[in-house]
Amino acid sequence: MIHAMSLPSQTANARRKLIAFAPEIWHALALLAIDSHRSIQSLADEAFLDLLRKHNRPTSLKEALRESARRLPANDDMPPERHGT
C-alpha cells in the first residue's frame, strides 16, 4: 500500500490538471508503469521534467532565480565597453 504522503502529487503545493490521453497511449503508459514498478504519476513527473530541460526551462525556484539574474547585464562577466576619445 502506498501512503498518500509519499506521493509528490499529494503535497500541499501540488497542482492538479486533468489531461486526456488517447486510449493506446494510456494503455502503453499503464503497461510501462506495471513493468517498471512505478506509478503513472512518477512517469509523468519524469516526462515533464525532461520536457522542461529539453526547452531550457527552470525546474525549481532556485533555477528560475539564477536564470533571471543571468539575464541582467550587470551580471555579465564581460568588461564594460570602452569608447575611444
C-alpha positions as a Markdown table, in Angstrom:
| # | Residue | x | y | z |
|---|---|---|---|---|
| 1 | Met | 0.0 | 0.0 | 0.0 |
| 2 | Ile | 1.3 | 3.5 | -0.9 |
| 3 | His | 0.8 | 6.2 | 1.6 |
| 4 | Ala | -0.6 | 9.5 | 0.3 |
| 5 | Met | 2.2 | 11.5 | 2.0 |
| 6 | Ser | 4.8 | 9.7 | -0.1 |
| 7 | Leu | 3.3 | 10.8 | -3.4 |
| 8 | Pro | 4.6 | 14.0 | -4.9 |
| 9 | Ser | 1.1 | 14.9 | -6.2 |
| 10 | Gln | -0.2 | 14.9 | -2.6 |
| 11 | Thr | 2.0 | 17.7 | -1.3 |
| 12 | Ala | 0.4 | 20.9 | -0.1 |
| 13 | Asn | 1.8 | 22.9 | -3.1 |
| 14 | Ala | 0.8 | 20.3 | -5.7 |
| 15 | Arg | -1.4 | 21.5 | -8.7 |
| 16 | Arg | -3.8 | 19.3 | -10.4 |
| 17 | Lys | -4.7 | 19.3 | -14.1 |
| 18 | Leu | -6.9 | 16.8 | -16.0 |
| 19 | Ile | -5.1 | 15.6 | -19.1 |
| 20 | Ala | -6.7 | 13.4 | -21.7 |
| 21 | Phe | -4.7 | 10.6 | -23.4 |
| 22 | Ala | -5.6 | 8.6 | -26.5 |
| 23 | Pro | -6.5 | 5.1 | -25.4 |
| 24 | Glu | -3.4 | 3.5 | -27.0 |
| 25 | Ile | -1.1 | 6.0 | -25.2 |
| 26 | Trp | -2.9 | 5.4 | -21.9 |
| 27 | His | -2.6 | 1.6 | -22.3 |
| 28 | Ala | 1.1 | 1.9 | -23.2 |
| 29 | Leu | 1.7 | 4.1 | -20.1 |
| 30 | Ala | -0.2 | 1.7 | -17.9 |
| 31 | Leu | 1.9 | -1.2 | -19.1 |
| 32 | Leu | 5.1 | 0.8 | -18.6 |
| 33 | Ala | 4.1 | 1.6 | -15.1 |
| 34 | Ile | 3.4 | -2.0 | -14.3 |
| 35 | Asp | 6.6 | -3.3 | -16.0 |
| 36 | Ser | 8.8 | -0.7 | -14.2 |
| 37 | His | 7.0 | -0.9 | -10.8 |
| 38 | Arg | 6.3 | 2.8 | -10.9 |
| 39 | Ser | 3.2 | 4.9 | -10.8 |
| 40 | Ile | 1.7 | 6.8 | -13.7 |
| 41 | Gln | 2.4 | 10.0 | -11.6 |
| 42 | Ser | 6.1 | 9.1 | -11.4 |
| 43 | Leu | 6.3 | 8.5 | -15.1 |
| 44 | Ala | 4.5 | 11.9 | -15.7 |
| 45 | Asp | 6.9 | 13.7 | -13.4 |
| 46 | Glu | 9.9 | 12.3 | -15.2 |
| 47 | Ala | 8.4 | 13.1 | -18.6 |
| 48 | Phe | 7.5 | 16.7 | -17.7 |
| 49 | Leu | 11.0 | 17.3 | -16.1 |
| 50 | Asp | 12.6 | 16.0 | -19.3 |
| 51 | Leu | 10.4 | 18.3 | -21.4 |
| 52 | Leu | 11.3 | 21.4 | -19.3 |
| 53 | Arg | 15.0 | 20.6 | -19.6 |
| 54 | Lys | 14.7 | 20.0 | -23.3 |
| 55 | His | 13.4 | 23.5 | -23.7 |
| 56 | Asn | 15.9 | 25.0 | -21.2 |
| 57 | Arg | 13.2 | 25.9 | -18.7 |
| 58 | Pro | 13.9 | 26.1 | -15.0 |
| 59 | Thr | 12.5 | 23.2 | -12.9 |
| 60 | Ser | 12.8 | 24.9 | -9.5 |
| 61 | Leu | 12.5 | 28.3 | -7.9 |
| 62 | Lys | 16.3 | 28.4 | -7.3 |
| 63 | Glu | 17.0 | 27.7 | -11.0 |
| 64 | Ala | 14.4 | 30.3 | -12.1 |
| 65 | Leu | 16.0 | 33.0 | -9.9 |
| 66 | Arg | 19.5 | 32.0 | -11.1 |
| 67 | Glu | 18.3 | 32.3 | -14.7 |
| 68 | Ser | 16.6 | 35.7 | -14.2 |
| 69 | Ala | 19.8 | 37.1 | -12.6 |
| 70 | Arg | 21.9 | 35.9 | -15.6 |
| 71 | Arg | 19.6 | 37.9 | -17.9 |
| 72 | Leu | 20.6 | 41.2 | -16.3 |
| 73 | Pro | 23.5 | 43.0 | -18.0 |
| 74 | Ala | 25.0 | 43.9 | -14.6 |
| 75 | Asn | 25.8 | 40.2 | -14.0 |
| 76 | Asp | 27.6 | 39.6 | -17.3 |
| 77 | Asp | 31.3 | 38.5 | -17.0 |
| 78 | Met | 32.3 | 40.8 | -19.9 |
| 79 | Pro | 34.1 | 44.0 | -19.0 |
| 80 | Pro | 32.2 | 47.2 | -19.9 |
| 81 | Glu | 32.7 | 48.6 | -23.4 |
| 82 | Arg | 35.3 | 51.4 | -23.7 |
| 83 | His | 34.7 | 54.3 | -26.0 |
| 84 | Gly | 37.8 | 55.8 | -27.6 |
| 85 | Thr | 38.1 | 59.6 | -27.3 |
